[in-house]
Amino acid sequence: MNYQFSAHVQQEMELRGIPLTVVEVVLAAPQQKVPGYGNIVCYQSQVNINQKVYLVRVMVNETVSPPKVVTVYRTSKISKYWKLT
């Protein structure tokens, strides 16, 4: 599936040290999809970046075509966001 990336998202990826390949992997096969705010769905996966495990969270507006990536960030606070099934 194709996704639309804004200039803002690309800047945030660079500032936060998140490679495009990592974002693409999360978008292609997220370990979890959880509801966000409004029309936003959070695609999230645990990813090894520089030998440390982070939760990469990609916020996507799925109501537009193609889906629009709103923002992306990584966090080491995995338990705060990870949804147990």
C-alpha positions in Angstrom: 0.0 0.0 0.0 1.2 3.5 -0.7 1.3 6.1 2.0 1.5 9.9 1.7 4.4 11.5 3.7 4.3 15.2 4.5 7.5 17.3 4.6 6.8 17.6 8.4 7.0 13.8 8.8 10.2 13.6 6.9 11.8 16.3 9.1 10.6 14.5 12.2 12.1 11.2 11.0 15.4 12.9 10.5 15.4 14.8 13.8 14.4 11.6 15.7 16.8 9.3 14.0 14.2 7.0 12.5 15.2 5.6 9.1 12.6 5.5 6.3 13.2 1.8 6.0 12.1 1.3 9.7 8.9 3.3 9.0 8.2 1.3 5.9 8.6 -2.0 7.8 6.2 -0.8 10.5 3.6 0.4 7.9 3.9 -2.9 5.9 3.5 -5.2 8.9 2.7 -3.5 12.3 2.8 -5.7 15.3 -0.1 -3.7 16.6 -2.7 -1.2 15.3 -4.3 0.8 18.1 -6.8 3.6 17.9 -5.4 7.1 18.1 -7.3 10.5 18.3 -10.1 11.2 15.8 -9.3 9.5 12.5 -5.8 8.5 13.4 -4.6 4.9 13.8 -1.3 4.1 15.5 0.8 1.5 13.8 3.4 0.3 16.2 6.2 -2.3 16.4 9.1 -3.0 18.6 12.3 -2.3 16.5 16.0 -2.6 17.2 17.7 0.7 16.4 21.4 1.0 17.2 21.3 -2.1 19.4 18.4 -0.9 21.5 14.8 -1.9 21.3 12.3 0.9 20.8 8.7 1.1 20.1 8.2 2.9 16.8 4.8 4.5 16.6 3.5 5.7 13.2 0.4 7.8 13.2 -1.7 7.3 10.1 -4.9 8.9 8.9 -6.6 5.9 7.1 -9.7 7.9 6.0 -7.9 9.5 3.1 -6.5 7.9 0.0 -3.7 7.2 0.0 -3.4 7.0 3.8 -1.5 9.9 5.2 1.3 9.5 7.8 0.8 12.3 10.3 3.8 11.8 12.5 6.3 9.2 13.7 8.3 8.8 16.8 10.2 6.2 18.8 10.1 5.6 22.6 11.8 3.4 25.0 8.7 3.3 27.2 7.3 0.3 25.5 5.1 -0.9 28.4 3.3 2.5 28.4 1.9 2.0 24.9 2.0 -1.7 24.2 -1.4 -3.3 24.4 -1.6 -6.7 25.9 -3.9 -9.1 24.1 
